[in-house]
Amino acid sequence: MAEKRYDSKDIVVLEGLDAVRLRPGMYIGTTGVKGFHHLLWEIVDNSIDEIACGYGDIITITLNKDGSATVEDNGRGIPVDMHPTLHKSGVEVVYTKLHAGGKFSTANYKYSGGLHGVGASVTNALSRWCDVTVYRGGKEYNIRFHSPEVNGKVKSGIVETPLREVGTCKKTGTKVTFLPDDRVFGDQKFSFETVSRKARELAFLNKGLKIKIIDNVDKNQVFYHYEGGIADFVSYLVEGKNTLIKEPIYLTGESENFAVEVAFTYTDSYTENSFSYVNNIPTTEGGTHETGMKSAFTKVFNDYARSSGFLKDKDQNFLGEDFREGLTVVLTVKMNNIQFEGQTKTKLGNPEARTKVEAIVIPKLQEIVNDKKNASKIEVILNKAKGAAKVREAAKRAKDLTRAKNSADNFNLVGKLAASTSRNREKSEMFIVEGDSAGGSAKQGRDRAFQAILPLRGKPLNAEKKRIDQVLANEEIRTIISALETGIGEDFKLDNLRYNKVIILSDADQDGAHIRAILLTFFFRYMKELITDGHVFIGLPPLYKVYKKDYVEYVYSDNELPQAISRAGRGYLIQRYKGLGEMNPEQLWETTMDPEKRTLVQVTIEDAAEAEKMVSTWMGDDIDARKEYISKHANFDREDSFMQNYKNV
């Protein structure tokens, strides 16, 4: 076979914003729901950066009937004068050139979440049209972009109507309206709930900021404004919990273009809830700033415990994890020259951030603990740590016991886990199946080369309400830990994960939903990296089988049933599956386990703080809060409720 020629003419040069449309995932992660809304956040982040640097105080987001969205702020307005080298207006450069913006220098933006300068241009590139109005210098300007199809190819985000002066005004700011391109995103629409949730978080993180959301589609409207900033955020996160400190403790400081805010409180729960941000960007995987905060807490509280006599000479210092039991804390850092690890901006990598956070937090926290007015609060913290240390020792014994059981010929798994024969982690998956009956069918129907089956013989413990030593005492939980081989909590090691996919497979009823919730809560509290790294899935079994001679169709939601019946035609029969155990091995494989045909929902954490709120409300002790949450959010149609609520846990 002749070798294909490869010459310079074969090198494709993408002009302007065409690269964004060709590979949108490189810029917004996905063309699904998250990426669709990311277009909006790119514009909102620009407004937030203006306000965070002291220009303006209000943002209005409007969801329009035609599917477009409008973002308006009262900042300075994007520059409209000519760029000295590109000979185009500043606003045209911002919306048509990648890596163009005012955020590569600290002269105009001391702190900014816009790391790469691609935000506005990416939104423009992936929109049918984008309309920008600038209010600046007493004048109103307008420019319009569009993405037409020319000779069968889409030209992304080119100027349709050049910048022009359209009137006078007495205000400053920028108004952007854009319509996401259905050629990229299909028929997706903006979610008022998703937009509102993000807006509320931004209002918490930026003290004094006002954000208004107007939904012209369903006639909804909300307004967020928190003078307490992240202290109000902490209060929101612990609503419905038994707090041990009445008002959150707040501290702040700044040094050399580096600003830190910390707010925290304690509840009687047994887990730590830390939420960190850099320039309003959530760092769900933590990073150097979070490490600095935690080490500062450990040093200051241990020093005080020692100097006050709470710890005697013979006593060992508390560990950092002791001070973090029951802790709910929000850390926000403002800095420049951010270095994130990975494309998703979820972990801060700047080495200097740790020392700068320590340098600010340690003296501020020392002032707080040495202030006699705070004596009762500090005593609560030290007593909480003392109790946590005792539990830690009990948990260590429980872990040692678990390891001992596992080492004896994998005692804990004998007769339970049907392991896969392959040791290739990337191709292996483990189904956690509700009940022995369904487990038996799954074991017979699986492909044993890469699929493992772990039947549950009872409901696992609700990890939200128990200490770690109690969690480890639960046989079902211990079995899951043993099968995954990662350890839990402080001992968790993702590199040891035995199966790349962990698939929860339970009945499509209330008991099945409860088991899903319990398992997801356990993973969220003690193996969170399983979720953040994309290893946890929900298997969707069918609800119905519509069939007649020579025709079979499996139906996965009530909404799909009428169409399936119509396709079957006269003489059809319906089988309603009340549980997985009603399916024989072949049916279970065909509908739920076959990688070529099954439907899996990946469990993700889009919003860590909201996920924490959801888990603590659903699985905590506050019955009234749970009822209110269910009344407000739950839609018990299988397709809508399951996909929306569980996908974002």
Buried (B, 14 or more C-beta within 10 A) or exposed (E): EEEEEEEEEEEEEEEBBBBBBEEBEEBBBEBBBBBBBBBBBBBBBBBBBBBBBEBBBBBBBBBBEEBBBBBBBBBBBBBBEBBEEEEBBBBBBBBBBBEBBBBBEEEBBBBBBBBEBBBBBBBBBBBBBBBBBBBBBEBBBBBBBBBEEEEEEBBBBBBBEEBEEEEEBEEBBBBBBBBBBEEBBEEBEBBBEBBBBBBBBBBBBBBEBBBBBBBEBEEEEBEBBBEBBBBBBBBBBBEBBEBBBEEBBBBBBEEEEBBBBBBBBBBEBBBBBBBBBBBBBBBBBBBBBBBBBBBBBBBBBBBBBBEBEBBEEEEEBBBBBBBBBBBBBBBBBBBBEBBBBEEEBBBBEBEBBBEBBBBBBBEBBBEBBBEEEBEEBBEBBBEBBBBBBEBBEBBBEBBEEBBEBBEEEBEBBEEBBBBBEBEEBEBBBBBBBBBEBBBBBBBBBBBBEBBBBBBBEEBBBBBBBBBBBBBBBBEBBBBBBBBBEBBBBEBBEEEEBBBBBBBBBBBBEEEBBBBBBBBBBBBBBBBBBBBBEEBBBBBBBBBBBBBEEEEEBBBBBEEBBEEBBEEBEEEBEEBEBEBBBBBEBEBBBBBBBEEEEBBBBEBBBBBBBBBBBBBBBBBBBBEEBBEEBEEEBEEEEBBEBBBBBBBBB
